[in-house]
Amino acid sequence: MAAKKANAFDPEQSPREIEDKFEMLQILNEEGEIINKEMDPGMSDEQLTELMTRMVWTRILDQRSISLNRQGRLGFYAPTAGQEASQLASQFALESEDFILPGYRDVPQIIFHGLPLEQAFLWSRGHFQGSDVPDGVNIFLPQIIIGAQYIQAAGVALGKQKRGEKSVVITYTGDGGTSQGDFYEGINFAGAFNSPAIFVIQNNQYAISTPRSLQTKAKTLAQKGIAAGIPSVLVDGMDPLAVYAVTKQARERALNGGGPTLIETMCYRYGPHTMAGDDPTRYRTSETDSEWEKRDPLIRFRKYLEAKGLWNEEKENEVIERAKEEIKAAIKKADAAPKQKVSDFLNIMYRGEMPQNVKEQLDIYTEKESK
Ligand SMILES: Cc1ncc(C[n+]2csc(CCOP(=O)(O)OP(=O)(O)O)c2C)c(N)n1
């Protein structure tokens, strides 16, 4: 066979030769067995139990939130079941000084990063107290504009770098988000400045009703990072160990001046896109649902922990009961929040100096509300 010329352009091979390198990284298989010892992050028994606890707790939060939304007791809600490993194992790899810039589906991560649950409920209701993030809780509120958080994350990461802070920024978008201009601008900017950012793409297979296959001609979403010159990895997003391992590695690299990483987490959203009325049965089959349910992050992590003697039914039931109690108490607190006024929104908008035009509006509303 003739040797390929170094400067030849072979349209049949490009972009295949890059795409074929993106195999999905997995550590824990569907049976809960370690199949990739080299990458095992070596979490302690306590860490493993805590991560499982958080995933079970979040599954219950999801069920309760759907039900509360149907009762008219919650506002906006984007279901999370199926994405627990992708969401919580990545957050678990962070430290509290790291900053999270979530999308609208990423409420569990910001709760475990310190946002009180009642505030998450109030945010869902559009109540100003939900947006009043406590000092020291390093999060932005969930972004609704698809992809916008990628640009913001690049900016926050650059700020951290300039101030010499020893912490990183993580942001999340979906498969659909990778078609937005903001996505490319964000990863390119962070790459160009070598900023400490972790960009997560939660590929849950659908952007509302648009399947991943129609989203892009690219074989993987992870490969998009290569054009920006940043290390990129495709990982099994239903494998908590794999998600934790790659996020931790990305964090350490960023802290050591290695710059950003892009992580595609292959996962599935079991529920509808949001509670606003889409019907998943119109764009996917129950066979597809069942295929993905077999890969469930809770099932495989439960098997893994049970085999290690770290988990059992009794433990799980305790977590479920505690979750229900905490959710009940948080909704009660949210119900007790004061009726909001326009001035409340204006007052929480700025941590620093309020601009003159906002001050003027605040005066107008304060006057109106006093009557
Ligand atoms: C800039 C912008 N365009 C359109 C929308 C409407 N919209 C809301 S969610 C969504 C799909 C996003 O899908 P994906 O990025 O895959 O995230 P997922 O919801 O699956 O987590 C769209 C198009 C929006 N919010 N922002």
The ligand as an SDF file (V2000), in Angstrom:
LIG
                    3D

 26 27  0  0  0  0  0  0  0  0999 V2000
  -31.4060   30.9390   22.8950 C   0  0  0  0  0  0  0  0  0  0  0  0
  -32.5790   30.0330   23.1220 C   0  0  0  0  0  0  0  0  0  0  0  0
  -33.2140   29.4810   22.0680 N   0  0  0  0  0  0  0  0  0  0  0  0
  -34.2790   28.6670   22.2540 C   0  0  0  0  0  0  0  0  0  0  0  0
  -34.7370   28.4090   23.5310 C   0  0  0  0  0  0  0  0  0  0  0  0
  -35.9290   27.4790   23.7420 C   0  0  0  0  0  0  0  0  0  0  0  0
  -35.4640   26.2010   24.2790 N   0  0  0  0  0  0  0  0  0  0  0  0
  -35.6190   25.9210   25.5790 C   0  0  0  0  0  0  0  0  0  0  0  0
  -34.9900   24.4450   25.9790 S   0  0  0  0  0  0  0  0  0  0  0  0
  -34.5080   24.1220   24.4120 C   0  0  0  0  0  0  0  0  0  0  0  0
  -33.8230   22.8270   24.0670 C   0  0  0  0  0  0  0  0  0  0  0  0
  -32.4870   22.6740   24.7210 C   0  0  0  0  0  0  0  0  0  0  0  0
  -32.0230   21.3620   24.6220 O   0  0  0  0  0  0  0  0  0  0  0  0
  -30.6570   20.8770   25.1910 P   0  0  0  0  0  0  0  0  0  0  0  0
  -29.6240   21.9410   25.0290 O   0  0  0  0  0  0  0  0  0  0  0  0
  -30.3580   19.5690   24.6000 O   0  0  0  0  0  0  0  0  0  0  0  0
  -30.8860   20.7570   26.7610 O   0  0  0  0  0  0  0  0  0  0  0  0
  -31.8680   19.8290   27.6120 P   0  0  0  0  0  0  0  0  0  0  0  0
  -33.1510   20.5940   27.7680 O   0  0  0  0  0  0  0  0  0  0  0  0
  -32.0450   18.5520   26.8990 O   0  0  0  0  0  0  0  0  0  0  0  0
  -31.2350   19.6570   28.9400 O   0  0  0  0  0  0  0  0  0  0  0  0
  -34.8560   25.1800   23.5700 C   0  0  0  0  0  0  0  0  0  0  0  0
  -34.6100   25.2200   22.1250 C   0  0  0  0  0  0  0  0  0  0  0  0
  -34.0590   29.0300   24.6040 C   0  0  0  0  0  0  0  0  0  0  0  0
  -34.4200   28.8370   25.8580 N   0  0  0  0  0  0  0  0  0  0  0  0
  -32.9860   29.8160   24.3900 N   0  0  0  0  0  0  0  0  0  0  0  0
  1  2  1  0
  2  3  1  0
  2 26  2  0
  3  4  2  0
  4  5  1  0
  5  6  1  0
  5 24  2  0
  6  7  1  0
  7  8  2  0
  7 22  1  0
  8  9  1  0
  9 10  1  0
 10 11  1  0
 10 22  2  0
 11 12  1  0
 12 13  1  0
 13 14  1  0
 14 15  2  0
 14 16  1  0
 14 17  1  0
 17 18  1  0
 18 19  2  0
 18 20  1  0
 18 21  1  0
 22 23  1  0
 24 25  1  0
 24 26  1  0
M  CHG  1   7   1
M  END
$$$$
